[in-house]
């Protein structure tokens, strides 16, 4: 495996927010290596976790939407997300 393939490369000047959302059957901790790389590159990183076996999809979507809204409310209009 090419190590650079798993390393996110910032597309914009580091100063924005990155929100990492895991897939079903994973945990927010599965993003830990990527989170470290993004932070070292100067980005502010958050993880959003959910347990797919509990609740309904609508509830997970609402929680993610609330998280995004909270992150966006703290950004200026010209700051990347």
C-alpha distances in whole Angstrom, upper triangle without the diagonal:
4,6,9,8,9,12,15,17,20,22,26,27,26,29,28,28,24,25,22,23,21,21,23,23,21,23,23,21,18,18,19,16,16,19,19,17,20,23,22,22,25,25,27,25,26,25,27,27,29,30,29,32,34,36,36,34,36,36,33,33,36,34,32,34,36,33,32,36,36,33,35,38,37,36,38,38,36,33,30,29
4,5,5,7,9,12,14,18,19,23,24,24,27,26,26,23,24,22,23,22,22,25,25,23,24,23,22,19,18,19,15,15,18,18,16,18,21,20,19,23,23,25,24,26,25,27,28,30,31,31,33,36,38,37,35,37,37,33,33,36,35,31,34,36,33,32,35,35,32,33,37,36,34,36,36,34,31,28,27
4,5,6,7,10,12,16,18,21,22,21,24,24,23,21,22,19,21,20,21,24,24,21,22,21,19,17,16,16,12,12,15,15,12,15,18,16,16,20,20,22,21,23,22,25,26,28,29,30,32,35,36,36,34,36,36,32,32,35,33,30,32,34,31,30,33,33,30,31,35,33,32,34,34,32,29,26,25
4,5,5,8,9,13,15,18,19,18,21,21,21,19,20,18,21,20,22,25,25,22,23,22,20,18,16,16,13,11,15,14,11,13,16,15,14,18,18,21,19,22,22,24,26,28,30,30,33,35,37,36,33,35,35,32,31,34,32,29,31,33,29,28,31,31,28,29,33,31,29,31,31,29,26,23,22
4,6,8,9,13,15,18,20,19,22,21,21,18,19,17,19,18,19,22,22,20,21,20,19,16,15,16,13,11,15,15,13,14,17,17,16,19,19,21,19,21,21,23,24,26,28,28,31,33,34,33,31,33,33,29,29,32,30,27,29,31,28,27,30,30,27,28,32,31,29,31,31,29,26,23,21
4,6,9,13,15,18,20,18,21,20,19,16,17,14,16,15,16,19,20,17,18,17,16,13,11,12,9,8,12,12,10,12,15,15,14,17,17,19,17,18,17,20,21,23,25,25,28,30,31,31,28,30,30,27,26,29,27,24,27,28,25,24,28,28,25,26,30,29,27,29,30,28,25,22,20
4,6,10,12,15,16,15,18,17,17,14,15,14,16,16,18,21,22,19,19,17,16,14,11,12,9,7,10,10,7,8,12,11,11,14,14,16,14,17,17,19,21,24,26,26,30,31,33,32,30,31,31,27,27,29,27,24,26,28,24,23,27,27,23,25,28,27,25,27,27,25,22,19,18
4,6,9,12,13,12,15,14,13,11,13,12,15,15,17,21,22,19,19,17,17,15,12,13,10,7,9,10,7,7,11,11,9,12,11,14,12,15,15,18,20,23,25,26,29,30,31,31,28,29,29,26,25,27,25,22,24,25,22,20,24,24,20,21,25,23,22,23,24,22,19,16,14
4,6,9,11,10,13,13,14,12,15,14,17,19,21,24,26,23,23,20,20,18,15,16,13,10,12,12,9,8,11,11,8,11,11,14,14,17,18,20,23,26,28,29,32,34,34,34,31,32,32,28,27,29,28,24,25,27,24,22,25,25,21,22,25,23,21,23,23,20,17,14,14
4,6,7,7,10,10,11,10,13,14,17,19,22,25,27,24,23,21,21,20,16,17,15,12,12,13,10,8,11,11,7,9,8,12,12,15,17,20,23,26,29,29,33,34,34,33,30,31,31,27,26,28,26,23,23,25,22,20,22,22,19,19,22,20,18,19,19,16,14,11,11
4,7,8,11,11,12,12,15,16,19,21,23,27,29,26,26,23,24,22,19,20,19,15,16,17,14,11,14,14,11,12,11,14,15,18,19,22,25,27,30,31,34,35,35,34,31,31,31,28,26,28,27,23,24,25,23,20,22,23,19,19,22,21,18,18,18,15,13,10,11
4,6,8,8,11,12,15,17,20,23,25,29,31,28,27,24,25,24,20,21,20,17,17,17,15,12,14,14,11,11,10,13,15,18,20,22,25,28,32,32,36,36,36,35,32,32,32,29,27,28,27,24,23,25,22,19,21,22,18,17,20,18,15,15,15,12,10,8,10
4,6,8,11,13,16,18,22,24,27,31,33,30,28,25,26,25,21,22,21,17,17,17,15,12,13,13,9,9,9,12,14,18,21,23,27,30,33,34,38,38,38,37,34,34,34,31,29,30,29,25,25,26,23,21,22,22,18,18,20,18,15,15,15,12,10,9,11
4,6,9,10,14,16,20,22,25,29,30,27,26,22,23,22,19,19,18,15,14,14,12,9,9,10,6,5,5,9,11,15,18,20,24,27,31,32,35,36,36,35,33,33,32,29,28,28,26,23,24,24,21,19,21,20,16,16,19,16,14,15,16,13,10,9,10
4,7,10,13,16,19,22,26,29,31,27,26,22,23,23,19,19,19,16,14,15,14,10,10,11,9,6,5,7,10,13,17,19,23,26,30,31,35,35,34,34,32,31,30,28,26,27,25,22,22,22,19,17,18,17,13,14,16,13,10,11,13,11,7,7,9
4,7,10,13,16,20,23,26,28,25,23,20,21,21,18,18,18,15,13,15,14,10,10,13,11,8,6,6,9,11,14,17,20,23,27,28,32,31,31,31,28,28,27,24,23,23,21,18,18,18,15,13,15,14,10,10,13,11,8,10,11,10,6,5,5
4,7,10,13,16,19,23,25,22,20,16,18,18,15,16,17,14,11,13,13,10,10,13,12,10,6,5,6,8,11,13,16,20,23,24,28,28,27,27,25,24,23,21,19,20,18,15,15,15,12,10,12,12,8,9,12,10,9,11,13,12,8,7,5
4,6,10,13,16,19,21,18,17,13,15,15,12,13,14,10,9,12,11,8,9,13,11,11,7,6,5,6,8,11,14,17,21,22,25,25,25,25,22,23,22,19,18,19,17,13,15,15,12,10,13,13,9,11,14,13,12,15,16,15,12,9,6
4,6,10,13,16,18,16,14,11,13,13,10,12,14,11,9,13,13,10,12,15,15,14,10,9,6,5,6,7,10,13,17,18,22,22,22,21,19,19,18,15,14,15,13,10,12,12,9,8,12,11,9,11,14,14,13,16,17,17,14,12,8
4,7,10,13,15,12,11,8,10,10,7,10,11,9,8,12,12,10,12,15,15,15,12,11,7,6,5,6,9,12,15,16,19,20,20,20,18,19,18,14,14,16,14,11,13,14,11,11,15,15,12,14,18,17,17,20,21,21,18,15,11
4,7,10,12,10,9,7,10,10,8,11,14,12,11,15,16,14,16,19,19,19,16,14,11,9,6,5,7,9,12,12,16,16,17,17,14,16,15,11,11,14,12,9,12,13,11,11,15,15,14,16,19,19,19,23,23,23,20,17,14
4,7,8,6,6,6,8,7,7,11,13,12,12,15,16,16,17,20,21,21,18,17,13,11,8,7,7,8,10,10,14,15,16,16,14,17,16,12,13,16,14,11,15,16,14,15,18,19,17,20,23,23,23,26,27,27,24,21,17
4,6,6,8,9,11,9,10,14,15,14,15,19,19,19,21,24,24,25,22,21,17,15,12,10,9,9,10,9,12,14,15,15,13,16,16,12,13,16,15,13,16,18,16,17,20,21,20,22,25,26,26,29,29,29,27,23,20
4,5,8,10,13,11,13,16,18,18,18,22,23,22,24,27,27,28,25,24,20,18,14,12,10,9,8,6,9,11,13,13,11,15,15,12,13,17,15,14,17,19,18,19,22,23,23,25,27,28,29,32,32,33,30,27,23
4,7,10,12,10,13,16,18,18,19,21,23,23,25,27,28,29,26,25,21,19,15,14,11,10,8,8,9,12,15,15,14,18,17,14,17,19,18,17,21,22,20,22,25,25,25,27,30,30,31,34,35,35,32,29,26
4,7,8,6,9,12,14,14,15,18,19,19,21,23,24,25,23,22,18,16,12,12,9,9,9,9,12,14,16,17,16,19,18,15,17,19,17,16,20,21,19,20,24,24,23,25,28,28,28,32,33,33,30,27,23
4,5,6,8,10,13,13,13,16,18,18,19,22,23,24,21,19,16,13,10,9,7,8,8,10,12,14,16,17,16,19,17,14,16,18,16,15,18,19,17,18,22,21,20,23,26,25,26,30,31,31,28,25,22
4,5,6,8,11,11,10,13,15,15,16,18,20,20,17,16,12,10,6,6,5,8,10,12,15,16,17,19,17,19,17,14,16,18,14,13,17,17,14,16,19,18,17,20,23,22,23,26,28,28,25,22,19
4,5,5,9,10,9,11,14,14,15,17,19,20,18,16,13,11,8,10,9,12,13,15,17,18,21,22,21,23,21,18,20,21,18,17,20,21,17,19,22,21,20,23,25,24,25,28,30,30,26,24,21
4,6,8,9,9,12,13,14,15,17,19,20,18,17,14,13,10,11,10,13,13,15,17,19,21,22,21,23,22,18,20,22,19,18,21,22,19,20,23,23,21,24,27,26,26,29,31,30,27,24,21
4,6,5,6,9,10,10,12,14,15,17,14,14,10,10,8,10,10,13,15,17,20,21,22,23,21,23,22,18,19,21,19,16,19,20,17,18,21,20,18,21,24,23,23,26,27,27,23,20,17
4,6,5,6,9,10,10,12,14,15,14,13,10,10,9,12,12,16,17,19,22,23,25,26,24,26,25,21,22,24,21,19,22,22,19,20,23,22,19,22,25,23,23,27,28,27,24,21,19
4,5,5,7,9,10,11,13,15,14,14,12,13,12,15,16,19,21,22,25,26,28,29,27,29,28,24,25,27,24,22,24,25,22,22,25,24,22,24,27,25,25,28,29,28,24,22,20
4,5,5,6,9,10,11,13,11,12,10,11,11,14,15,18,20,22,25,26,27,28,26,27,26,23,23,25,22,20,22,23,19,19,23,22,19,21,24,23,22,25,26,25,21,18,16
4,5,5,6,9,10,11,9,9,6,8,8,12,14,17,20,22,25,25,27,27,25,27,25,22,22,23,21,18,20,21,17,17,20,19,16,19,22,20,19,22,24,23,19,17,15
4,6,5,6,9,10,10,10,9,11,12,15,17,21,23,25,28,29,30,31,29,30,29,25,26,27,24,22,24,24,20,20,24,22,19,22,24,22,21,24,26,25,21,19,17
4,5,5,6,9,9,11,10,13,14,17,19,23,25,26,30,31,32,32,30,31,30,27,27,28,26,23,25,26,22,21,24,23,20,22,25,23,22,24,25,23,20,18,16
4,5,5,7,6,8,7,10,12,15,18,21,24,26,29,30,30,31,28,29,28,25,24,26,23,20,22,23,19,18,21,20,17,18,21,19,18,20,21,20,16,14,13
4,5,5,5,6,6,10,12,16,18,22,25,27,30,30,31,32,30,31,29,26,26,27,24,21,23,23,19,19,21,20,16,18,21,18,17,20,22,20,16,15,14
4,5,7,9,10,14,16,19,22,25,28,30,33,34,35,35,33,34,33,29,29,30,28,25,27,27,23,22,25,23,20,22,24,21,20,22,24,22,18,17,17
4,6,9,10,14,17,20,23,26,29,31,34,35,35,35,33,34,33,29,29,30,28,25,26,26,23,21,24,23,19,20,23,20,19,20,22,19,16,14,15
4,7,9,13,16,19,22,26,29,31,34,34,35,35,33,33,32,29,28,29,26,23,24,24,21,20,22,20,17,18,20,17,16,17,19,17,13,13,13
4,6,10,13,16,19,23,26,28,31,31,31,31,29,29,28,25,24,25,23,20,21,21,17,16,18,17,13,15,17,14,13,15,17,15,11,10,10
4,7,10,13,17,20,24,26,29,29,29,29,27,27,26,23,22,22,20,17,18,18,14,14,16,14,10,12,14,12,11,14,16,15,12,11,9
4,7,10,13,17,20,22,25,25,26,26,24,25,23,20,20,20,18,15,17,16,13,12,15,14,10,13,15,13,13,16,18,18,14,12,10
4,7,10,14,17,19,22,22,22,23,21,21,20,16,17,17,14,12,14,13,10,10,13,12,9,12,15,13,14,17,19,19,16,14,11
4,6,10,13,15,19,18,19,20,18,19,17,14,15,16,12,10,13,13,10,11,14,13,11,15,17,16,17,21,22,22,19,17,13
4,7,11,12,16,15,16,16,15,15,13,10,11,12,9,7,11,11,8,10,13,12,11,14,17,17,18,21,23,23,20,18,15
4,7,9,12,12,13,14,13,15,12,9,11,13,9,9,13,13,10,13,16,15,15,18,20,20,21,25,26,27,24,22,18
4,6,9,8,9,11,10,12,10,7,10,11,9,9,13,13,12,14,17,17,17,20,22,23,24,28,28,30,27,25,21
4,5,6,8,10,10,13,11,9,12,14,12,12,16,16,15,18,20,20,21,24,25,26,28,31,32,33,30,28,24
4,5,7,8,8,11,10,8,11,13,12,13,16,17,17,19,21,22,22,25,27,28,29,32,33,34,31,29,25
4,7,8,10,13,12,11,14,16,15,16,19,20,20,22,24,25,26,28,30,31,32,36,36,38,35,32,29
4,7,9,11,9,9,13,14,13,15,18,18,18,21,23,23,24,27,28,29,31,35,35,37,34,32,28
4,7,8,6,7,11,11,11,13,16,16,17,19,21,22,23,25,26,28,30,33,34,36,33,31,28
4,5,5,7,9,10,11,13,14,16,17,19,20,22,23,25,26,28,30,33,33,35,33,30,27
4,5,5,6,9,10,11,12,14,15,16,18,20,21,22,24,26,27,30,30,32,30,27,24
4,5,5,6,9,10,10,12,14,15,16,18,20,21,22,25,26,29,28,30,29,27,23
4,5,5,6,9,10,11,12,14,15,17,18,20,21,23,25,28,28,30,28,27,23
4,5,5,6,9,10,11,12,14,15,17,18,20,22,23,26,27,28,26,24,20
4,5,5,6,9,10,10,12,14,15,16,18,20,21,24,24,26,24,22,18
4,5,5,6,9,10,10,12,14,15,16,19,20,23,23,25,24,22,19
4,5,5,6,9,10,11,12,14,15,17,19,22,23,25,23,21,18
4,5,5,6,9,10,11,12,14,16,17,20,21,22,20,18,15
4,5,5,6,9,10,10,12,15,16,18,18,21,19,17,14
4,5,5,6,9,10,10,13,15,18,18,21,19,18,15
4,5,5,6,9,10,11,13,17,18,19,17,16,13
4,5,5,6,8,10,11,14,15,16,14,13,10
4,5,5,6,9,10,13,13,16,14,14,11
4,6,5,7,9,13,14,16,14,15,12
4,6,6,7,11,12,14,11,11,9
4,5,5,8,9,11,9,10,8
4,6,8,10,12,11,12,11
4,7,10,12,10,11,11
4,6,8,6,8,8
4,6,5,9,10
4,6,8,10
4,6,10
4,7
4
